[in-house]
């Protein structure tokens, strides 16, 4: 069968690409080997947020008296039902993607794909039958999986990746989490909130190492206060799974230490799914485990494109979606601007939440900017105080000379829903003075961005 566009992979990069292609009039097919929605909807972004919501509700029950409510005696939970709810959310979202495919008249081909020369794709289904398809344009969006280190081999039982962490049959009493990026910190928050003793081991000096240093330190302080053990400047050298649980040999500045737990979760990053999909046969170039593309996502082989986690850009769902839309609009011949990778928001859904965009204070200084920096704590926010959650702050960074909004870094309850203001403002080249003079509603959490901006310009009112 011949198509205008074939998309390989149905994650948030792939399915969004297919829908936009269909909207543009392309005859489109999408190939998926497992479940529509890919890792994000089935084993990543969505089910983890469902778990964290259960943990958040459980925390509210434990602190009912703080809100003037009667104490909830011995609030408990059924761990299997918490997991079941999360899986149900994922299943519902995947079903929604099936509806969108039908609505947009996109052919869904289930099976394992391999790209072939001559703009062809062979697909092997579950029964082993192989069918060949052709397209004018082939877009590879095969995503990524949990990275496995030689010293942390995953057996899926005692040493696990994020996928197993989402569907454990029973709650572990103790857990070691290696890596404190978004995945590691979110799971640390969830399991600790449900009563698991959690230790986080991070190789870098700060947890959430890509964030602004003040944000990282605030989150570390909050998680430690909650009771999570955190070890920075530390590395797991080896693991022993021969006993009942797992023993991890951890190297620190003070020497070696042995940690024991029921389970070790490896959250040390991801590996792109580029093996055994025919890249070499077609002549598609890769470097350091990623597919090389130009600004329109064309690979080294004409007619073949790549987006999402398999290319060397930020491995985020919303990035993959934007790349796919840009790719097919360029193929259509529309006027398209390259994506500004300096204006990509990042979010971590632990408690307190973290959201950021643009340069950190350190990065801005290294680039030679003279800065105006403003911070506003949620402890000074009426809405945050009414909510009973004042942990965290808003930090804004502006260029003193022109007022350019260089970076925005938030830590606190609900901040992942606030960061879009900074993203849009930066896209529109809005200055700090304009943010300051844009009236924000009171009382809201969003007004803390205006308040932080006022601090940066020496006009702070409520602090």
C-alpha positions in Angstrom: 0.0 0.0 0.0 1.2 3.5 -0.8 0.9 6.5 1.5 1.9 10.1 1.5 3.3 9.8 5.0 4.0 6.8 7.2 4.8 7.5 10.9 6.6 4.8 12.9 5.7 5.0 16.6 2.5 6.3 18.2 3.8 8.2 21.2 3.1 11.9 21.6 5.5 12.6 18.8 4.1 10.0 16.4 0.3 10.3 16.9 0.4 14.1 16.9 2.5 14.0 13.7 0.0 11.6 12.0 -3.0 13.7 13.0 -1.4 17.0 11.7 -0.4 15.2 8.5 -4.0 14.0 8.0 -5.3 17.5 8.6 -3.0 18.8 5.9 -4.5 16.3 3.4 -1.8 13.6 3.4 -2.9 10.0 3.2 -1.4 8.8 6.4 -0.6 5.6 8.3 0.9 5.0 11.7 2.8 1.9 12.8 2.8 0.8 16.5 4.2 -2.4 17.9 2.6 -2.3 21.3 -0.1 0.2 22.4 -1.3 3.5 20.8 0.0 6.4 22.8 3.5 5.0 23.2 5.5 5.2 26.5 4.1 8.6 27.5 0.5 7.6 27.7 1.0 4.0 28.7 4.1 3.9 30.9 5.3 7.4 31.4 3.9 10.9 31.7 0.2 10.0 32.3 0.2 7.0 34.6 2.9 8.6 36.8 0.7 11.6 37.3 -2.2 9.4 38.3 0.0 7.7 40.9 1.1 11.1 42.2 -2.5 12.3 42.4 -3.3 9.3 44.6 -0.4 10.2 46.9 -1.5 13.8 47.0 -5.1 12.9 48.0 -3.7 10.5 50.7 -1.6 13.4 52.0 -4.6 15.6 52.3 -6.5 12.9 54.2 -3.6 12.7 56.7 -3.7 16.4 57.2 -7.4 17.0 57.3 -7.2 18.7 60.6 -5.0 21.4 59.1 -8.0 22.5 57.1 -10.5 22.6 60.0 -11.9 19.2 59.1 -12.4 16.2 61.4 -9.4 14.0 61.7 -9.6 11.0 59.3 -8.8 8.1 61.6 -6.1 5.8 60.2 -6.4 6.8 56.5 -5.2 3.8 54.5 -5.0 2.6 51.0 -5.0 -0.5 48.8 -1.7 -0.3 46.9 -3.0 -2.6 44.1 -6.0 -0.4 43.6 -3.7 2.7 43.4 -1.8 0.9 40.7 -5.0 -0.3 39.1 -6.3 3.3 38.9 -3.1 4.5 37.2 -3.3 1.7 34.7 -7.0 2.5 34.1 -6.1 6.2 33.3 -3.5 5.0 30.8 -5.9 2.6 29.2 -8.5 5.4 28.8 -6.0 7.7 27.3 -4.8 5.1 24.8 -8.4 4.5 23.8 -8.7 8.2 23.2 -5.9 7.9 20.7 -7.7 5.1 18.9 -10.7 7.4 18.5 -8.5 10.2 17.2 -7.0 7.9 14.6 -10.4 6.9 13.3 -11.7 10.5 13.4 -8.8 11.6 11.2 -8.9 8.6 8.9 -5.4 7.4 9.7 -4.6 3.8 9.0 -3.3 2.0 12.2 -0.9 -0.8 11.4 0.1 -2.9 14.4 3.5 -4.6 14.3 7.2 -4.1 14.4 8.6 -1.8 11.6 11.8 -1.7 9.7 12.7 1.1 7.2 13.8 -0.1 3.8 15.6 1.6 0.9 13.3 3.2 -1.7 11.0 4.8 0.9 9.5 1.6 2.1 8.7 0.1 5.5 8.2 -3.6 6.3 6.0 -4.5 9.2 6.0 -7.8 11.0 2.8 -8.5 13.0 2.2 -10.6 16.1 1.8 -13.7 14.0 5.0 -13.2 12.2 3.5 -12.1 8.9 5.5 -9.4 7.1 3.9 -6.8 4.9 5.7 -4.0 3.0 4.3 -0.5 2.7 5.6 2.5 0.7 5.3 6.3 1.3 6.6 9.5 -0.1 7.8 10.4 3.3 8.6 8.2 6.3 8.8 9.8 9.8 10.6 7.8 12.5 9.3 8.4 16.0 10.3 5.3 17.9 11.0 7.0 21.3 13.2 5.7 24.0 13.4 3.2 26.9 15.0 3.0 30.3 18.8 3.3 30.1 20.6 0.2 31.5 24.1 0.7 33.0 26.6 -2.2 33.1 26.8 -1.9 36.9 23.0 -1.8 37.2 21.6 -4.7 35.2 17.9 -4.7 35.4 16.2 -8.0 36.2 12.7 -6.5 36.3 12.2 -7.7 39.9 14.8 -6.5 42.3 16.5 -4.0 40.0 13.9 -2.3 37.9 13.2 0.6 35.5 10.4 3.0 35.4 8.1 0.6 33.6 8.1 -1.9 36.4 7.9 0.9 39.0 4.5 1.7 37.6 3.0 -1.7 38.0 4.6 -3.4 41.1 2.4 -6.2 42.4 2.9 -5.1 46.0 4.4 -2.0 47.7 8.1 -2.4 48.7 9.0 -1.5 52.3 12.2 0.1 51.1 13.6 1.4 47.8 16.8 2.8 46.5 16.4 5.2 43.5 19.5 5.8 41.4 19.3 9.1 39.6 17.4 12.3 40.6 16.1 13.7 37.4 12.4 14.1 36.9 11.7 10.3 36.8 13.7 9.5 39.9 12.4 12.4 42.0 8.7 11.8 41.0 8.9 8.1 41.9 10.8 9.0 45.1 7.9 11.3 46.1 5.2 8.8 45.2 6.6 5.8 47.0 7.7 7.8 50.1 4.2 9.4 50.3 2.7 5.9 50.3 5.0 4.8 53.2 8.1 3.2 51.5 11.4 4.1 52.9 13.2 5.8 50.0 16.9 6.7 49.4 17.9 8.7 46.4 21.5 8.4 45.1 22.6 11.2 42.8 26.0 11.4 41.1 25.9 15.2 40.7 26.3 17.7 43.5 22.5 18.6 43.4 19.3 16.7 42.7 17.4 17.8 39.6 20.8 18.8 38.2 19.5 20.5 35.1 17.5 23.0 37.2 18.6 26.3 38.7 20.8 25.6 41.7 18.4 27.4 44.1 15.5 25.4 42.9 17.5 22.1 43.3 18.5 23.0 46.8 14.9 23.9 47.7 13.5 20.6 46.4 16.2 18.7 48.2 15.4 20.6 51.5 11.7 19.8 51.0 12.2 16.1 50.2 14.6 15.7 53.1 12.1 17.4 55.5 9.4 15.0 54.3 11.7 12.1 55.2 13.4 11.0 52.0 17.1 10.1 52.3 19.2 11.9 49.6 22.8 11.2 48.8 24.5 13.6 46.4 28.0 13.3 45.0 27.5 9.6 45.2 27.5 6.7 42.7 26.3 3.1 42.8 29.3 0.9 41.9 27.6 -2.5 42.0 24.5 -4.3 43.2 24.0 -7.7 44.8 20.7 -9.4 44.3 21.5 -12.8 45.7 19.8 -12.3 49.0 16.2 -11.4 49.9 16.4 -7.8 48.6 19.2 -5.8 47.0 22.4 -4.5 48.3 24.0 -1.5 46.6 27.7 -0.5 47.0 27.7 3.3 47.0 30.8 5.4 46.6 30.8 8.7 48.4 33.3 11.4 49.3 33.6 9.7 52.7 34.2 6.2 51.3 32.1 3.3 50.4 28.7 2.5 51.9 26.4 -0.5 51.6 22.7 0.3 51.2 20.0 -2.4 51.5 16.4 -2.3 50.2 13.7 -4.5 48.8 14.0 -2.9 45.3 16.4 -0.6 43.4 14.9 1.6 40.8 17.4 2.7 38.1 16.4 6.2 36.8 19.6 7.2 35.1 18.1 8.4 31.9 16.9 6.9 28.6 18.2 5.1 25.5 16.9 5.8 22.1 15.1 3.0 20.3 17.2 3.0 17.1 18.4 -0.6 17.0 17.0 -3.1 14.5 14.8 -0.6 12.6 16.9 -0.5 9.4 18.8 2.7 9.8 22.0 1.3 8.6 20.5 -0.3 5.5 18.9 2.9 4.5 22.0 5.0 5.2 20.6 7.1 8.0 23.4 8.6 10.0 23.5 8.5 13.8 25.9 9.9 16.5 26.1 8.9 20.1 22.9 6.9 19.9 20.8 9.6 18.3 19.6 10.1 14.7 21.2 13.2 13.1 18.7 15.6 11.5 18.5 19.1 10.1 16.3 21.9 11.5 13.3 20.3 9.5 14.0 16.8 10.9 15.3 15.4 7.6 17.8 12.6 8.1 20.8 11.9 5.9 18.5 9.8 3.7 16.1 11.8 1.5 12.5 11.2 2.3 13.2 9.8 5.8 12.7 12.0 8.9 13.1 11.6 12.6 11.6 13.3 15.6 11.3 13.0 19.4 13.6 11.1 21.8 15.7 9.5 19.0 17.2 12.8 18.0 19.6 15.0 20.1 17.0 17.4 21.4 15.2 17.6 24.8 13.5 14.2 25.5 10.1 15.6 26.4 6.7 14.7 25.1 5.7 18.3 24.2 9.0 18.7 22.3 8.3 15.5 20.2 4.8 16.8 19.4 6.1 20.2 18.3 8.8 18.6 16.2 6.3 16.3 14.4 4.0 19.2 13.6 6.9 21.3 12.3 8.1 18.4 10.2 4.9 17.7 8.4 4.0 21.4 7.9 7.4 21.8 6.2 6.8 18.8 4.0 3.5 20.4 3.0 5.3 23.6 2.0 3.8 25.8 4.7 5.8 28.8 6.1 7.4 27.2 9.2 9.8 28.6 11.7 12.4 26.3 13.3 11.7 25.4 16.9 13.5 27.6 19.5 15.0 25.0 21.8 16.0 27.7 24.2 12.3 28.3 25.1 11.2 24.7 26.0 9.5 24.4 29.4 10.5 21.5 31.7 8.3 20.2 34.5 8.8 17.8 37.4 5.7 16.7 39.2 7.0 15.9 42.6 5.8 17.8 45.7 6.7 20.6 45.6 6.4 20.8 41.8 9.2 22.2 39.6 8.8 24.1 36.4 11.3 26.2 34.4 12.2 27.7 31.1 15.2 29.5 29.7 18.6 30.2 31.3 19.5 29.4 34.9 21.1 32.3 36.8 24.5 30.6 36.4 24.1 30.1 32.7 23.0 33.8 32.3 26.0 35.0 34.1 28.3 32.8 32.1 26.9 34.3 28.9 27.9 37.8 30.2 24.5 39.3 30.9 24.1 41.9 33.6 21.1 40.6 35.5 18.0 41.7 37.3 16.9 38.7 39.5 13.7 38.6 41.5 12.4 36.0 44.0 9.0 35.8 45.6 8.3 33.1 48.2 4.9 31.4 48.3 4.9 32.0 52.0 4.1 35.6 51.1 1.3 34.6 48.7 -2.3 34.9 50.0 -3.5 32.1 47.7 -0.7 29.7 48.7 -1.4 30.4 52.3 -5.1 29.8 51.9 -4.2 26.5 50.1 -2.1 25.5 53.1 0.9 24.9 50.9 3.6 27.6 51.0 6.7 25.6 50.2 8.8 27.1 47.4 9.2 30.3 45.4 9.2 32.0 42.0 12.5 33.2 40.5 12.7 35.4 37.4 15.8 36.5 35.6 15.9 39.5 33.3 18.6 41.2 31.2 19.2 44.6 32.9 20.0 46.4 29.7 17.0 45.5 27.5 14.6 43.8 30.0 14.7 40.5 28.1 13.2 37.7 30.1 16.1 35.3 30.3 14.8 32.6 32.6 11.9 31.6 34.9 12.2 29.0 37.6 9.4 27.9 39.9 9.2 25.5 42.7 5.9 25.0 44.6 2.4 23.5 44.4 0.8 24.0 41.0 3.8 25.7 39.3 3.7 23.3 36.3 0.4 25.0 35.3 2.0 28.5 35.7 5.2 28.2 33.5 3.3 28.7 30.2 3.0 32.4 31.0 6.8 32.7 30.8 7.0 30.6 27.7 4.5 32.7 25.8 6.0 36.0 27.1 9.5 34.9 26.0 8.1 33.9 22.6 6.6 37.3 22.2 9.8 39.0 23.4 7.9 40.5 26.3 10.1 42.6 28.7 10.2 42.5 32.4 8.6 45.9 32.6 5.6 44.7 30.5 5.1 41.7 32.8 5.2 44.1 35.8 2.6 46.3 34.3 0.3 43.4 33.1 -2.3 43.2 35.9 -2.5 39.7 37.3 -5.6 38.5 39.2 -5.7 38.4 43.0 -5.6 36.1 44.9 -3.9 33.6 42.6 -0.7 31.7 42.4 0.0 33.2 39.0 0.4 36.7 40.5 3.6 35.6 42.2 5.3 35.9 38.8 4.3 39.5 38.7 5.5 39.9 42.3 8.9 38.3 41.6 9.2 40.6 38.6 8.5 43.6 40.9 11.3 42.4 43.2 13.7 42.2 40.3 12.9 45.9 39.4 13.2 47.1 43.0 9.4 47.6 43.2 8.4 44.7 45.4 5.2 45.5 47.4 4.3 42.3 49.4 7.8 41.3 50.6 
